[in-house]
């Protein structure tokens, strides 16, 4: 089947039916639309690990290629018993 530029294709598919299709577009996209791969992007050169903070932290990753996973470290947290017979949660290092 050949579809002219600007035309649409509509098909009815029964519930639960499998659909297998290949769509090839022979069109020119405007510059920057759907043509950039991660290899074309500027690499991210900042830190790949963050320590939680009371203040907002922004890492300039938008539109950049990252080579590793970004990790937010664990917040140090532990509990201890207190004189009232309950527990005290401490959010910091021991």
MARVEX-773623 format. One record per atom (N, C-alpha, C): residue number from 1; residue in one letter; chain; atom name; z, x, y. Coordinates in pm, 1 decimal, m for minus. Example, Ala and Ser with C-alpha at 12.3 -4.5 7.8 and 13.67 -1.06 7.14 Angstrom:
<atoms>
{atom 1, A, A, N, {780.0, 1319.0, m569.0}}
{atom 1, A, A, CA, {780.0, 1230.0, m450.0}}
{atom 1, A, A, C, {780.0, 1320.0, m330.0}}
{atom 2, S, A, N, {708.0, 1285.0, m225.0}}
{atom 2, S, A, CA, {714.0, 1367.0, m106.0}}
{atom 2, S, A, C, {787.0, 1290.0, 3.0}}
</atoms>
This chain:
<atoms>
{atom 1, X, A, N, {0.0, 85.0, m116.9}}
{atom 1, X, A, CA, {0.0, 0.0, 0.0}}
{atom 1, X, A, C, {0.0, 89.2, 122.7}}
{atom 2, X, A, N, {m75.7, 55.0, 221.1}}
{atom 2, X, A, CA, {m80.2, 125.4, 348.3}}
{atom 2, X, A, C, {m37.2, 28.5, 457.2}}
{atom 3, X, A, N, {51.6, 73.9, 543.7}}
{atom 3, X, A, CA, {102.3, m9.6, 652.1}}
{atom 3, X, A, C, {63.6, 56.0, 783.1}}
{atom 4, X, A, N, {10.7, m21.2, 873.0}}
{atom 4, X, A, CA, {m31.0, 30.7, 1003.7}}
{atom 4, X, A, C, {90.4, 64.3, 1088.4}}
{atom 5, X, A, N, {77.2, 162.2, 1178.9}}
{atom 5, X, A, CA, {187.9, 195.2, 1268.7}}
{atom 5, X, A, C, {234.6, 71.7, 1345.0}}
{atom 6, X, A, N, {363.9, 56.1, 1355.1}}
{atom 6, X, A, CA, {423.3, m55.5, 1426.7}}
{atom 6, X, A, C, {439.7, m180.7, 1343.0}}
{atom 7, X, A, N, {383.1, m179.8, 1221.2}}
{atom 7, X, A, CA, {394.6, m296.1, 1134.4}}
{atom 7, X, A, C, {525.5, m288.2, 1057.3}}
{atom 8, X, A, N, {566.6, m400.8, 1000.4}}
{atom 8, X, A, CA, {688.0, m401.4, 919.6}}
{atom 8, X, A, C, {655.3, m452.9, 780.8}}
{atom 9, X, A, N, {739.6, m419.4, 687.0}}
{atom 9, X, A, CA, {723.7, m463.2, 548.8}}
{atom 9, X, A, C, {849.0, m539.9, 511.8}}
{atom 10, X, A, N, {831.8, m657.7, 454.8}}
{atom 10, X, A, CA, {944.3, m738.9, 412.9}}
{atom 10, X, A, C, {927.3, m770.3, 264.9}}
{atom 11, X, A, N, {1034.8, m760.5, 190.7}}
{atom 11, X, A, CA, {1028.5, m791.9, 48.2}}
{atom 11, X, A, C, {1153.9, m867.5, 9.0}}
{atom 12, X, A, N, {1138.7, m960.4, m82.5}}
{atom 12, X, A, CA, {1253.4, m1033.9, m135.3}}
{atom 12, X, A, C, {1299.1, m964.8, m262.5}}
{atom 13, X, A, N, {1427.5, m941.1, m274.1}}
{atom 13, X, A, CA, {1483.6, m874.6, m391.9}}
{atom 13, X, A, C, {1591.3, m964.9, m449.0}}
{atom 14, X, A, N, {1581.6, m992.0, m578.4}}
{atom 14, X, A, CA, {1682.5, m1075.8, m643.0}}
{atom 14, X, A, C, {1816.3, m1004.0, m644.3}}
{atom 15, X, A, N, {1921.4, m1079.8, m637.3}}
{atom 15, X, A, CA, {2056.3, m1024.7, m643.2}}
{atom 15, X, A, C, {2073.7, m945.7, m772.2}}
{atom 16, X, A, N, {2123.1, m823.5, m760.2}}
{atom 16, X, A, CA, {2149.5, m738.8, m875.6}}
{atom 16, X, A, C, {2028.8, m660.6, m922.2}}
{atom 17, X, A, N, {1910.5, m682.5, m863.0}}
{atom 17, X, A, CA, {1789.9, m611.6, m904.2}}
{atom 17, X, A, C, {1789.9, m470.7, m845.2}}
{atom 18, X, A, N, {1730.7, m377.9, m918.9}}
{atom 18, X, A, CA, {1719.3, m240.5, m870.9}}
{atom 18, X, A, C, {1596.5, m227.9, m782.5}}
{atom 19, X, A, N, {1606.3, m144.3, m680.3}}
{atom 19, X, A, CA, {1493.9, m120.6, m591.1}}
{atom 19, X, A, C, {1468.0, 29.0, m589.5}}
{atom 20, X, A, N, {1342.0, 66.7, m609.9}}
{atom 20, X, A, CA, {1302.8, 207.0, m606.4}}
{atom 20, X, A, C, {1181.6, 215.5, m515.3}}
{atom 21, X, A, N, {1190.3, 291.8, m408.0}}
{atom 21, X, A, CA, {1079.6, 298.8, m313.5}}
{atom 21, X, A, C, {1070.9, 437.0, m252.3}}
{atom 22, X, A, N, {950.7, 473.0, m214.1}}
{atom 22, X, A, CA, {927.3, 595.8, m139.7}}
{atom 22, X, A, C, {856.3, 556.8, m12.0}}
{atom 23, X, A, N, {905.2, 601.9, 99.8}}
{atom 23, X, A, CA, {844.8, 569.9, 228.3}}
{atom 23, X, A, C, {802.5, 700.4, 293.4}}
{atom 24, X, A, N, {677.3, 708.6, 327.3}}
{atom 24, X, A, CA, {625.2, 826.2, 393.9}}
{atom 24, X, A, C, {574.3, 783.6, 530.7}}
{atom 25, X, A, N, {621.8, 848.0, 633.2}}
{atom 25, X, A, CA, {579.8, 813.5, 768.6}}
{atom 25, X, A, C, {481.0, 917.1, 818.3}}
{atom 26, X, A, N, {368.5, 871.5, 862.6}}
{atom 26, X, A, CA, {268.8, 959.7, 922.4}}
{atom 26, X, A, C, {268.5, 934.3, 1072.4}}
{atom 27, X, A, N, {379.8, 963.3, 1135.1}}
{atom 27, X, A, CA, {393.4, 938.3, 1277.8}}
{atom 27, X, A, C, {452.3, 1061.2, 1344.3}}
{atom 28, X, A, N, {430.6, 1072.4, 1471.0}}
{atom 28, X, A, CA, {486.9, 1182.6, 1548.9}}
{atom 28, X, A, C, {612.2, 1131.4, 1617.0}}
{atom 29, X, A, N, {722.7, 1197.5, 1591.8}}
{atom 29, X, A, CA, {848.6, 1158.5, 1653.8}}
{atom 29, X, A, C, {863.3, 1226.4, 1788.9}}
{atom 30, X, A, N, {926.5, 1158.8, 1884.1}}
{atom 30, X, A, CA, {954.3, 1225.1, 2012.2}}
{atom 30, X, A, C, {1040.5, 1349.2, 1988.5}}
{atom 31, X, A, N, {1028.7, 1446.7, 2073.2}}
{atom 31, X, A, CA, {1103.9, 1571.3, 2059.4}}
{atom 31, X, A, C, {1252.7, 1544.8, 2043.4}}
{atom 32, X, A, N, {1313.3, 1605.8, 1944.6}}
{atom 32, X, A, CA, {1456.8, 1595.3, 1923.4}}
{atom 32, X, A, C, {1501.3, 1473.9, 1845.1}}
{atom 33, X, A, N, {1410.8, 1387.0, 1803.6}}
{atom 33, X, A, CA, {1449.1, 1267.4, 1729.4}}
{atom 33, X, A, C, {1426.4, 1291.5, 1581.0}}
{atom 34, X, A, N, {1533.3, 1302.1, 1505.1}}
{atom 34, X, A, CA, {1524.0, 1314.2, 1360.4}}
{atom 34, X, A, C, {1459.9, 1440.9, 1309.9}}
{atom 35, X, A, N, {1446.7, 1539.9, 1393.9}}
{atom 35, X, A, CA, {1377.3, 1660.6, 1350.6}}
{atom 35, X, A, C, {1468.1, 1782.0, 1338.3}}
{atom 36, X, A, N, {1591.7, 1771.2, 1377.9}}
{atom 36, X, A, CA, {1680.5, 1886.2, 1378.2}}
{atom 36, X, A, C, {1761.1, 1889.8, 1249.5}}
{atom 37, X, A, N, {1762.4, 2003.5, 1183.4}}
{atom 37, X, A, CA, {1845.8, 2020.9, 1065.1}}
{atom 37, X, A, C, {1965.6, 2105.5, 1103.3}}
{atom 38, X, A, N, {2062.9, 2115.5, 1012.0}}
{atom 38, X, A, CA, {2181.0, 2195.1, 1045.0}}
{atom 38, X, A, C, {2144.1, 2340.9, 1065.7}}
{atom 39, X, A, N, {2036.5, 2387.5, 1004.3}}
{atom 39, X, A, CA, {1995.3, 2527.3, 1021.8}}
{atom 39, X, A, C, {1943.4, 2553.1, 1163.4}}
{atom 40, X, A, N, {1895.4, 2447.2, 1229.4}}
{atom 40, X, A, CA, {1843.3, 2461.2, 1365.0}}
{atom 40, X, A, C, {1953.6, 2458.3, 1469.7}}
{atom 41, X, A, N, {2071.9, 2421.2, 1429.6}}
{atom 41, X, A, CA, {2180.5, 2404.2, 1525.9}}
{atom 41, X, A, C, {2253.4, 2535.2, 1552.4}}
{atom 42, X, A, N, {2311.8, 2540.5, 1669.7}}
{atom 42, X, A, CA, {2394.8, 2655.3, 1706.9}}
{atom 42, X, A, C, {2514.6, 2659.5, 1613.0}}
{atom 43, X, A, N, {2550.2, 2776.3, 1562.5}}
{atom 43, X, A, CA, {2665.3, 2783.0, 1471.3}}
{atom 43, X, A, C, {2797.4, 2763.6, 1545.4}}
{atom 44, X, A, N, {2891.9, 2699.6, 1477.4}}
{atom 44, X, A, CA, {3027.3, 2686.2, 1530.3}}
{atom 44, X, A, C, {3097.6, 2819.5, 1508.8}}
{atom 45, X, A, N, {3154.1, 2876.1, 1615.1}}
{atom 45, X, A, CA, {3218.0, 3007.8, 1605.7}}
{atom 45, X, A, C, {3367.9, 3002.9, 1632.4}}
{atom 46, X, A, N, {3423.1, 2882.4, 1643.4}}
{atom 46, X, A, CA, {3566.7, 2869.9, 1671.6}}
{atom 46, X, A, C, {3651.1, 2879.0, 1545.8}}
{atom 47, X, A, N, {3777.7, 2844.0, 1561.4}}
{atom 47, X, A, CA, {3871.4, 2846.2, 1449.0}}
{atom 47, X, A, C, {3836.3, 2737.9, 1348.1}}
{atom 48, X, A, N, {3863.4, 2765.2, 1223.4}}
{atom 48, X, A, CA, {3842.5, 2668.2, 1115.9}}
{atom 48, X, A, C, {3974.8, 2614.7, 1063.7}}
{atom 49, X, A, N, {4082.9, 2646.5, 1132.1}}
{atom 49, X, A, CA, {4215.0, 2597.3, 1092.5}}
{atom 49, X, A, C, {4292.8, 2559.9, 1217.9}}
{atom 50, X, A, N, {4362.6, 2447.0, 1210.7}}
{atom 50, X, A, CA, {4443.3, 2402.2, 1323.4}}
{atom 50, X, A, C, {4586.0, 2377.9, 1277.2}}
{atom 51, X, A, N, {4679.7, 2413.4, 1361.1}}
{atom 51, X, A, CA, {4821.2, 2385.3, 1336.8}}
{atom 51, X, A, C, {4854.6, 2262.5, 1421.2}}
{atom 52, X, A, N, {4913.0, 2158.7, 1361.4}}
{atom 52, X, A, CA, {4945.3, 2038.4, 1438.6}}
{atom 52, X, A, C, {5028.1, 2072.2, 1563.0}}
{atom 53, X, A, N, {5001.2, 1998.8, 1668.5}}
{atom 53, X, A, CA, {5067.1, 2024.2, 1795.9}}
{atom 53, X, A, C, {5103.5, 1891.0, 1860.6}}
{atom 54, X, A, N, {5197.9, 1893.6, 1953.6}}
{atom 54, X, A, CA, {5231.3, 1772.3, 2029.0}}
{atom 54, X, A, C, {5123.6, 1742.8, 2131.6}}
{atom 55, X, A, N, {5034.9, 1836.4, 2156.1}}
{atom 55, X, A, CA, {4931.9, 1822.2, 2257.6}}
{atom 55, X, A, C, {4795.0, 1809.1, 2191.5}}
{atom 56, X, A, N, {4705.5, 1738.2, 2256.7}}
{atom 56, X, A, CA, {4569.8, 1721.1, 2206.0}}
{atom 56, X, A, C, {4501.1, 1856.3, 2191.7}}
{atom 57, X, A, N, {4428.2, 1870.8, 2082.5}}
{atom 57, X, A, CA, {4349.8, 1991.5, 2059.2}}
{atom 57, X, A, C, {4205.0, 1947.5, 2035.8}}
{atom 58, X, A, N, {4113.4, 2005.8, 2108.9}}
{atom 58, X, A, CA, {3972.5, 1972.2, 2092.8}}
{atom 58, X, A, C, {3899.4, 2095.8, 2043.1}}
{atom 59, X, A, N, {3823.9, 2078.3, 1936.6}}
{atom 59, X, A, CA, {3745.8, 2187.2, 1879.4}}
{atom 59, X, A, C, {3599.1, 2152.6, 1900.8}}
{atom 60, X, A, N, {3528.0, 2235.7, 1971.5}}
{atom 60, X, A, CA, {3389.7, 2207.0, 2012.3}}
{atom 60, X, A, C, {3293.9, 2219.8, 1894.2}}
{atom 61, X, A, N, {3295.0, 2118.4, 1806.6}}
{atom 61, X, A, CA, {3210.6, 2120.2, 1687.5}}
{atom 61, X, A, C, {3088.4, 2029.1, 1699.8}}
{atom 62, X, A, N, {3085.3, 1941.1, 1797.6}}
{atom 62, X, A, CA, {2976.3, 1843.7, 1810.2}}
{atom 62, X, A, C, {2841.3, 1914.2, 1822.2}}
{atom 63, X, A, N, {2747.9, 1873.4, 1736.8}}
{atom 63, X, A, CA, {2613.0, 1928.0, 1741.0}}
{atom 63, X, A, C, {2600.5, 2069.6, 1690.0}}
{atom 64, X, A, N, {2704.6, 2121.5, 1627.6}}
{atom 64, X, A, CA, {2701.2, 2259.4, 1578.3}}
{atom 64, X, A, C, {2704.6, 2262.5, 1426.6}}
{atom 65, X, A, N, {2655.1, 2369.1, 1372.0}}
{atom 65, X, A, CA, {2653.3, 2389.4, 1227.6}}
{atom 65, X, A, C, {2782.4, 2458.6, 1185.9}}
{atom 66, X, A, N, {2853.8, 2397.9, 1090.6}}
{atom 66, X, A, CA, {2978.6, 2457.2, 1041.7}}
{atom 66, X, A, C, {2955.5, 2510.8, 900.7}}
{atom 67, X, A, N, {3006.0, 2630.0, 874.1}}
{atom 67, X, A, CA, {2985.6, 2694.7, 745.6}}
{atom 67, X, A, C, {3100.7, 2672.5, 648.1}}
{atom 68, X, A, N, {3215.5, 2630.7, 698.4}}
{atom 68, X, A, CA, {3335.1, 2611.8, 615.9}}
{atom 68, X, A, C, {3397.0, 2476.1, 644.4}}
{atom 69, X, A, N, {3488.3, 2433.4, 560.0}}
{atom 69, X, A, CA, {3566.2, 2313.1, 586.5}}
{atom 69, X, A, C, {3665.4, 2342.8, 697.9}}
{atom 70, X, A, N, {3694.2, 2242.5, 780.0}}
{atom 70, X, A, CA, {3794.6, 2253.9, 885.0}}
{atom 70, X, A, C, {3926.0, 2205.4, 826.3}}
{atom 71, X, A, N, {4031.9, 2282.8, 838.8}}
{atom 71, X, A, CA, {4161.0, 2250.6, 779.1}}
{atom 71, X, A, C, {4267.0, 2231.0, 885.9}}
{atom 72, X, A, N, {4342.2, 2121.8, 873.1}}
{atom 72, X, A, CA, {4460.7, 2100.2, 957.5}}
{atom 72, X, A, C, {4579.3, 2129.5, 866.8}}
{atom 73, X, A, N, {4659.5, 2227.2, 904.5}}
{atom 73, X, A, CA, {4769.8, 2269.5, 818.7}}
{atom 73, X, A, C, {4878.0, 2162.2, 809.1}}
{atom 74, X, A, N, {4955.2, 2173.4, 705.9}}
{atom 74, X, A, CA, {5063.6, 2079.3, 679.7}}
{atom 74, X, A, C, {5170.9, 2088.9, 788.4}}
{atom 75, X, A, N, {5226.8, 1974.7, 825.6}}
{atom 75, X, A, CA, {5339.3, 1974.3, 918.9}}
{atom 75, X, A, C, {5464.5, 2010.6, 839.9}}
{atom 76, X, A, N, {5536.1, 2115.8, 878.5}}
{atom 76, X, A, CA, {5658.3, 2151.9, 805.9}}
{atom 76, X, A, C, {5758.7, 2036.1, 810.2}}
{atom 77, X, A, N, {5804.7, 1992.3, 694.1}}
{atom 77, X, A, CA, {5891.0, 1875.1, 684.9}}
{atom 77, X, A, C, {5980.9, 1889.7, 562.8}}
{atom 78, X, A, N, {6107.6, 1862.3, 581.4}}
{atom 78, X, A, CA, {6197.4, 1857.1, 466.6}}
{atom 78, X, A, C, {6313.4, 1764.7, 496.6}}
{atom 79, X, A, N, {6382.6, 1724.1, 392.2}}
{atom 79, X, A, CA, {6499.8, 1637.8, 409.8}}
{atom 79, X, A, C, {6622.1, 1707.9, 354.6}}
{atom 80, X, A, N, {6735.2, 1668.7, 407.0}}
{atom 80, X, A, CA, {6862.8, 1722.7, 360.7}}
{atom 80, X, A, C, {6965.4, 1610.6, 367.2}}
{atom 81, X, A, N, {7067.7, 1620.8, 286.3}}
{atom 81, X, A, CA, {7173.3, 1519.1, 292.2}}
{atom 81, X, A, C, {7257.7, 1543.4, 415.8}}
{atom 82, X, A, N, {7319.0, 1436.5, 466.1}}
{atom 82, X, A, CA, {7405.5, 1450.8, 582.4}}
{atom 82, X, A, C, {7546.1, 1401.0, 546.9}}
{atom 83, X, A, N, {7646.3, 1427.0, 632.7}}
{atom 83, X, A, CA, {7784.9, 1390.5, 603.2}}
{atom 83, X, A, C, {7808.1, 1240.6, 584.0}}
{atom 84, X, A, N, {7717.7, 1155.9, 630.9}}
{atom 84, X, A, CA, {7733.9, 1011.1, 615.5}}
{atom 84, X, A, C, {7681.8, 961.4, 481.2}}
{atom 85, X, A, N, {7631.6, 1052.8, 397.8}}
{atom 85, X, A, CA, {7579.2, 1013.8, 267.5}}
{atom 85, X, A, C, {7432.2, 976.8, 271.3}}
{atom 86, X, A, N, {7370.0, 993.0, 383.2}}
{atom 86, X, A, CA, {7226.6, 962.1, 394.7}}
{atom 86, X, A, C, {7144.7, 1089.7, 396.2}}
{atom 87, X, A, N, {7024.8, 1076.6, 443.9}}
{atom 87, X, A, CA, {6933.5, 1190.9, 452.2}}
{atom 87, X, A, C, {6890.9, 1213.1, 596.5}}
{atom 88, X, A, N, {6869.1, 1336.2, 630.2}}
{atom 88, X, A, CA, {6817.8, 1374.3, 760.3}}
{atom 88, X, A, C, {6681.1, 1437.4, 737.8}}
{atom 89, X, A, N, {6580.2, 1386.4, 805.1}}
{atom 89, X, A, CA, {6446.3, 1444.1, 797.4}}
{atom 89, X, A, C, {6430.1, 1545.5, 909.6}}
{atom 90, X, A, N, {6384.0, 1661.6, 874.5}}
{atom 90, X, A, CA, {6366.4, 1767.7, 971.7}}
{atom 90, X, A, C, {6218.4, 1804.2, 974.3}}
{atom 91, X, A, N, {6160.4, 1793.2, 1090.7}}
{atom 91, X, A, CA, {6018.8, 1824.7, 1106.4}}
{atom 91, X, A, C, {6010.0, 1957.7, 1180.8}}
{atom 92, X, A, N, {6009.0, 2063.0, 1102.9}}
{atom 92, X, A, CA, {5999.0, 2201.1, 1153.3}}
{atom 92, X, A, C, {6013.0, 2290.6, 1031.5}}
{atom 93, X, A, N, {6012.8, 2418.8, 1054.9}}
{atom 93, X, A, CA, {6032.6, 2509.3, 942.5}}
{atom 93, X, A, C, {6180.4, 2517.8, 908.1}}
{atom 94, X, A, N, {6208.1, 2549.0, 782.6}}
{atom 94, X, A, CA, {6348.1, 2556.7, 738.4}}
{atom 94, X, A, C, {6419.6, 2669.1, 805.3}}
</atoms>
